[in-house]
C-alpha cells in the first residue's frame, strides 16, 4: 500500500473528509483517508444540520428518510434577563448526532472502495514535482492530490493560522428531557451561549461555548461554571437540573478560535473547519463542511480528468470557496460578537423582538442554498 500512488489523500475523517472521500470514490478515483480515531465516536458539535444538506447526504448514500430524524422548524433565543425571541425557520433543519452520521459516512466510504486508515497519526507532508508524500505513524503514502480536513487544530507543517489571545471552549452533553422535537433553542449567558435540540435515538444535544478566560476563573471546573454562570439564565437552569444526562462526563474541546484561515496554502487544499470555522452561534458548520467537500470534489475531478491544470485547479478552488463561505463566516463573527456579552445581547434581542423583518434576514444569512 505504501508504494501505491493515490489519486487523492485526505487527512482527517470528519464530515468534510468523509464526504470528499465518498464523492471521489463514486467516480472511481483511488482515495486514502487517514483518521486518528476509530469510528464510531462522539464529537463536540451542536448537531443541527440545515436542510441545505439533506439532498446531498441522500445522494451520496445516507438513508436519511429511513432514519426517522427530527425535523426542526422553530427557533427561540433568550438572554439572562428572560427576554426571548421566536422565529419560524423557513428552510429549517434536522437533528442527527455526529456519532451516528460520521459512522454512517465511514461505512459508506469503505463500502465503495475508500482505503480508510483509522488510528493513524499524520505528522506532516512533503510536496515535490506535483506529488505529495504523507508521513504517518504507519509509514509514508503518496498521492496526486492532498486535502486537509482535520478540523480546527493544525499540526506538523500544515497551515497554522495566527495565534489569537481570545479562545473558546466547547462542551457537549446528550440528555433525555421533555422538549419539543421540532424546535432549537439558543440561551445566552455571560461570555457564552448554549443550544439544545433533538437528535436521533430519542436523545437531545446540549452544546455550549464559553470564553476560556471565564472558565479559567472557575479553575476549569465545568460544574462551577455552569452553576454560577449558565444557571443565571433560568432556561438553562431548568434544562440542566431537570434533564437525565446520558454521558458519564461531558465532551470538551479547547482552544477554539475564529480567526480567518485559508482554503489553500502551499498547494494543500483545506476543507471544513481547517479552511475556516463559522461561529457556532450562527450554526451550519456541518453543512459548510460538506458543501466545501462538494466544491473541492468538482475541482479535483476536473483536474484528474485533465480538463484544467494545477494552477487553474488552485485558482478555481479558492475562488469557489470564497464565494460560498467567506462572507458567511465573516457575518457569523459579527453576530457572535453581539451575542456574547450580556449588555449587547439584551440590546440585540430587544431590537430583534420589535423587528421581525430583521430576524428573518439574520436567520437567512445562517442558512445557505442546497448543493
Buried (B, 14 or more C-beta within 10 A) or exposed (E): EEEEEBBBBBBBBBBBBBBBBBBBBBEEBBBBBBBBEEBBEBBBBBBBBBBBBBEBBEEBBBEBEEBEBBBBBBBBBBBBBEBBBEBEBEBBBBBBBBBBBBBBBBBBBBEBBBBBBEEBEBEEBEEEEEEBBBBBEBEEBBBBBBBBBBBBBBBBBBBEBEEEEEBBBBBBBBBEBEBEBBBBBBBBBBBBBBBBBBBBBEBBBBBBBBBBEBBEBBEEEBEEBBBBBBBBBEBBBEBBEEBEBEEEEBBEBBEBBBEEBBBBBEBBBBBBBBBBBBBBBBBBBBBBBBBBBBBBBBBBBBBBEEEBEEEEBBBBBBEBBBEBBBEBBEBBBEBBEBBBBBEBBBBBBBEBEEEEEEBBEBBEBBBBEEB
